[in-house]
Amino acid sequence: MEVYEVPITWETPPPIAIPENIPPTPVPAPPVQNYEQPLDYLMSDPELQAAMLNFPHFYMEPLEEPPVLTIEEMMAQERDRLLREETVAEINYTKWLREYFGLTPPRQ
């Protein structure tokens, strides 16, 4: 069996010519509009608004504004919430202690 040696030649391809000074493709900037509410841009399109009104289950009722609370009212609400949570925790802990010490039958 004869072994032939084949010379391997590698030809490097010519370098790819990259043109210089390619002008950038202009990208149009989106129109700048300041909207008061998040959905104002939808309501500013009369055709879209008419389509939404004619599509009954897509029509959105205007959202009610949340009541404006003073700092004192907010603090009172938070205090009440924390007291409720603390009371529930105390009740649960008391029930657990009564079960643990055999004063009440264990829960099923």
ZADO-1210 file (C-alpha; in nm, 4 decimals, padded with zeros to 6 digits):
<atoms>
<atom x="00.0000" y="00.0000" z="00.0000" code="MET" pos="1"/>
<atom x="00.1487" y="00.3245" z="-00.1112" code="GLU" pos="2"/>
<atom x="00.1176" y="00.6494" z="00.0787" code="VAL" pos="3"/>
<atom x="00.0995" y="00.9612" z="-00.1283" code="TYR" pos="4"/>
<atom x="00.1990" y="01.2936" z="00.0118" code="GLU" pos="5"/>
<atom x="-00.0226" y="01.5701" z="-00.1127" code="VAL" pos="6"/>
<atom x="00.1101" y="01.9189" z="-00.0602" code="PRO" pos="7"/>
<atom x="-00.1504" y="02.1319" z="00.1142" code="ILE" pos="8"/>
<atom x="-00.1578" y="02.4866" z="-00.0026" code="THR" pos="9"/>
<atom x="-00.3646" y="02.7494" z="00.1596" code="TRP" pos="10"/>
<atom x="-00.4521" y="03.0584" z="-00.0272" code="GLU" pos="11"/>
<atom x="-00.5630" y="03.3420" z="00.1887" code="THR" pos="12"/>
<atom x="-00.8617" y="03.5210" z="00.0440" code="PRO" pos="13"/>
<atom x="-00.8216" y="03.8844" z="-00.0379" code="PRO" pos="14"/>
<atom x="-00.9174" y="04.1153" z="00.2463" code="PRO" pos="15"/>
<atom x="-01.2734" y="04.2370" z="00.2429" code="ILE" pos="16"/>
<atom x="-01.2854" y="04.5980" z="00.1443" code="ALA" pos="17"/>
<atom x="-01.4737" y="04.7990" z="00.4038" code="ILE" pos="18"/>
<atom x="-01.5728" y="05.1334" z="00.2651" code="PRO" pos="19"/>
<atom x="-01.4855" y="05.4270" z="00.4796" code="GLU" pos="20"/>
<atom x="-01.7017" y="05.7259" z="00.5584" code="ASN" pos="21"/>
<atom x="-02.0370" y="05.5507" z="00.5334" code="ILE" pos="22"/>
<atom x="-02.3013" y="05.8107" z="00.6070" code="PRO" pos="23"/>
<atom x="-02.5255" y="05.7014" z="00.8950" code="PRO" pos="24"/>
<atom x="-02.8805" y="05.6135" z="00.8068" code="THR" pos="25"/>
<atom x="-03.1041" y="05.8859" z="00.9442" code="PRO" pos="26"/>
<atom x="-03.3553" y="05.7539" z="01.1962" code="VAL" pos="27"/>
<atom x="-03.6586" y="05.9739" z="01.2391" code="PRO" pos="28"/>
<atom x="-03.7114" y="06.0703" z="01.5999" code="ALA" pos="29"/>
<atom x="-04.0512" y="05.9848" z="01.7463" code="PRO" pos="30"/>
<atom x="-04.2764" y="06.2832" z="01.7973" code="PRO" pos="31"/>
<atom x="-04.2395" y="06.4273" z="02.1442" code="VAL" pos="32"/>
<atom x="-04.5712" y="06.4700" z="02.3165" code="GLN" pos="33"/>
<atom x="-04.6362" y="06.5316" z="02.6808" code="ASN" pos="34"/>
<atom x="-04.9467" y="06.3538" z="02.8010" code="TYR" pos="35"/>
<atom x="-05.1221" y="06.4302" z="03.1251" code="GLU" pos="36"/>
<atom x="-05.2556" y="06.0777" z="03.1742" code="GLN" pos="37"/>
<atom x="-05.1112" y="05.7457" z="03.0529" code="PRO" pos="38"/>
<atom x="-05.4043" y="05.6835" z="02.8157" code="LEU" pos="39"/>
<atom x="-05.4276" y="06.0347" z="02.6733" code="ASP" pos="40"/>
<atom x="-05.2361" y="05.9299" z="02.3642" code="TYR" pos="41"/>
<atom x="-05.5065" y="05.6711" z="02.2904" code="LEU" pos="42"/>
<atom x="-05.7805" y="05.9259" z="02.3331" code="MET" pos="43"/>
<atom x="-05.6041" y="06.1767" z="02.1096" code="SER" pos="44"/>
<atom x="-05.6691" y="05.9502" z="01.8075" code="ASP" pos="45"/>
<atom x="-06.0358" y="06.0016" z="01.7062" code="PRO" pos="46"/>
<atom x="-06.0412" y="05.6966" z="01.4773" code="GLU" pos="47"/>
<atom x="-05.9076" y="05.4715" z="01.7527" code="LEU" pos="48"/>
<atom x="-06.1446" y="05.6248" z="02.0048" code="GLN" pos="49"/>
<atom x="-06.4448" y="05.5553" z="01.7781" code="ALA" pos="50"/>
<atom x="-06.3280" y="05.1973" z="01.7240" code="ALA" pos="51"/>
<atom x="-06.2915" y="05.1458" z="02.0986" code="MET" pos="52"/>
<atom x="-06.6376" y="05.2859" z="02.1677" code="LEU" pos="53"/>
<atom x="-06.7898" y="05.0549" z="01.9045" code="ASN" pos="54"/>
<atom x="-06.6183" y="04.7539" z="02.0612" code="PHE" pos="55"/>
<atom x="-06.8254" y="04.7164" z="02.3797" code="PRO" pos="56"/>
<atom x="-06.6085" y="04.4952" z="02.5976" code="HIS" pos="57"/>
<atom x="-06.2954" y="04.6972" z="02.5233" code="PHE" pos="58"/>
<atom x="-06.4400" y="05.0277" z="02.6392" code="TYR" pos="59"/>
<atom x="-06.2654" y="05.1437" z="02.9527" code="MET" pos="60"/>
<atom x="-06.4447" y="05.3360" z="03.2213" code="GLU" pos="61"/>
<atom x="-06.2553" y="05.6348" z="03.3534" code="PRO" pos="62"/>
<atom x="-06.0623" y="05.5460" z="03.6654" code="LEU" pos="63"/>
<atom x="-06.1695" y="05.6961" z="03.9935" code="GLU" pos="64"/>
<atom x="-05.9146" y="05.9174" z="04.1564" code="GLU" pos="65"/>
<atom x="-05.7926" y="05.7755" z="04.4873" code="PRO" pos="66"/>
<atom x="-05.8791" y="05.9928" z="04.7852" code="PRO" pos="67"/>
<atom x="-05.6076" y="06.2351" z="04.8847" code="VAL" pos="68"/>
<atom x="-05.5008" y="06.1620" z="05.2403" code="LEU" pos="69"/>
<atom x="-05.3091" y="06.3792" z="05.4768" code="THR" pos="70"/>
<atom x="-04.9978" y="06.2488" z="05.6485" code="ILE" pos="71"/>
<atom x="-05.1934" y="06.2084" z="05.9723" code="GLU" pos="72"/>
<atom x="-05.4629" y="05.9991" z="05.8004" code="GLU" pos="73"/>
<atom x="-05.2014" y="05.7810" z="05.6308" code="MET" pos="74"/>
<atom x="-05.0222" y="05.7267" z="05.9614" code="MET" pos="75"/>
<atom x="-05.3521" y="05.6415" z="06.1330" code="ALA" pos="76"/>
<atom x="-05.4356" y="05.3857" z="05.8617" code="GLN" pos="77"/>
<atom x="-05.0912" y="05.2265" z="05.8925" code="GLU" pos="78"/>
<atom x="-05.1186" y="05.2181" z="06.2740" code="ARG" pos="79"/>
<atom x="-05.4612" y="05.0493" z="06.2501" code="ASP" pos="80"/>
<atom x="-05.3280" y="04.7940" z="06.0010" code="ARG" pos="81"/>
<atom x="-05.0304" y="04.7106" z="06.2226" code="LEU" pos="82"/>
<atom x="-05.2555" y="04.6787" z="06.5296" code="LEU" pos="83"/>
<atom x="-05.4855" y="04.4399" z="06.3414" code="ARG" pos="84"/>
<atom x="-05.1878" y="04.2274" z="06.2310" code="GLU" pos="85"/>
<atom x="-05.0443" y="04.2281" z="06.5835" code="GLU" pos="86"/>
<atom x="-05.3818" y="04.1324" z="06.7325" code="THR" pos="87"/>
<atom x="-05.4228" y="03.8421" z="06.4891" code="VAL" pos="88"/>
<atom x="-05.0700" y="03.7225" z="06.5677" code="ALA" pos="89"/>
<atom x="-05.1378" y="03.7410" z="06.9429" code="GLU" pos="90"/>
<atom x="-05.4659" y="03.5503" z="06.9058" code="ILE" pos="91"/>
<atom x="-05.2982" y="03.2775" z="06.6994" code="ASN" pos="92"/>
<atom x="-05.0073" y="03.2517" z="06.9449" code="TYR" pos="93"/>
<atom x="-05.2446" y="03.2339" z="07.2415" code="THR" pos="94"/>
<atom x="-05.4430" y="02.9567" z="07.0707" code="LYS" pos="95"/>
<atom x="-05.1203" y="02.7680" z="07.0020" code="TRP" pos="96"/>
<atom x="-05.0043" y="02.8037" z="07.3645" code="LEU" pos="97"/>
<atom x="-05.3395" y="02.6810" z="07.4968" code="ARG" pos="98"/>
<atom x="-05.3185" y="02.3774" z="07.2670" code="GLU" pos="99"/>
<atom x="-04.9532" y="02.3147" z="07.3580" code="TYR" pos="100"/>
<atom x="-05.0197" y="02.3124" z="07.7314" code="PHE" pos="101"/>
<atom x="-05.3328" y="02.1009" z="07.6915" code="GLY" pos="102"/>
<atom x="-05.5825" y="02.3678" z="07.7934" code="LEU" pos="103"/>
<atom x="-05.7767" y="02.3247" z="07.4682" code="THR" pos="104"/>
<atom x="-05.7996" y="02.0179" z="07.2450" code="PRO" pos="105"/>
<atom x="-05.5659" y="02.0288" z="06.9437" code="PRO" pos="106"/>
<atom x="-05.7098" y="02.1389" z="06.6123" code="ARG" pos="107"/>
<atom x="-05.7977" y="01.8701" z="06.3640" code="GLN" pos="108"/>
</atoms>
